[in-house]
Amino acid sequence: MNSLQRMATAAVGLVLCLAATGATTGTATAGTATSAPVPQGASKAACRLPAPQPPGTSAPHTISSGGRDRTYQLHLPAGYTGKRDWPVILAFHGRGNTGAGTEEFSKLSTLPAVVVYPDGVIGTGDGDRQAWQGAPYAAAGVDDVRFTEDLLDRLESTLCVDERRVYATGKSNGAGFVSTLLACRMADRIAAIAPVAAALYPTGEPCEPSRPVPVIDFHGTGDVTIPYAGDADRGLPALQDWLAEWAERNGCASRARDRVTEPDITVSRWRGCDRGAEVRHVAVTDGGHTWPGADSYSGGGYTTQTIEAHEVMWQFLRPFRTPASPRH
């Protein structure tokens, strides 16, 4: 589905919605949950379609994108119905992992959202390891940004979802893809991001999102795979430098005093950001290349159990929406 088709489909849905409810719409600023119009899910054609699988389950699916068959794991929340628009979480795995593997340790499928775990394409280097665009070991010629666009088109045309509440997270290489490409190119469709242990390889292109994108970032100070202090030989920035750049990009006015919220957790916040697009960082003291709160293997090193990353990120992400547009 191209952009004109998406706009036409959305316009029809909006007309039906206004005719049925008499509701009016307005433009909400990112980060202002109360200003967004109440979704009228039942008026959308996709909301009247049968669910592709039983609510409360996860199942593999395939979609064609860029001349390839691409796969993803889809989880529908237990309460999924066509009577409301559900938020969407896109979760991108790390190098050599899979969508299903990320579902297992991340606990994202316990959240009240439609959660999608896409699979990357086997890249270069040792072993047949799936990877994402932007990393030096990614498969040549694979456009994962286009794949994400096609995947969102599929979700929006087949499920009762809120197109303005699409969030992206990921681990390691997946988090790097979200942070260096997806949020930079698709800010019109991604409301906010939550990278975990992000591998922030340089992509060779500037990050110039169409709007300020809220960010909550998680990283262990003891991560030896993607060092907290950066790795100049691999072009990896120090986390604090990358965060400061994102805060500047979001027009944040100042950095608040860091807070120690748990014995091994320090939270940094940048405030006064344009359109409420806050930047927040969760540092795990001595934490490894892991997903905070994971009960199964998510990477090497220490895994904190003092916080649950999926819960912390959801509390941050859930109020944000992309600005209203004709497509919405």
Disulfide bonds with the S-S distance in Angstrom:
Cys47-Cys160 1.99
Cys184-Cys207 2.05
Cys252-Cys273 2.05
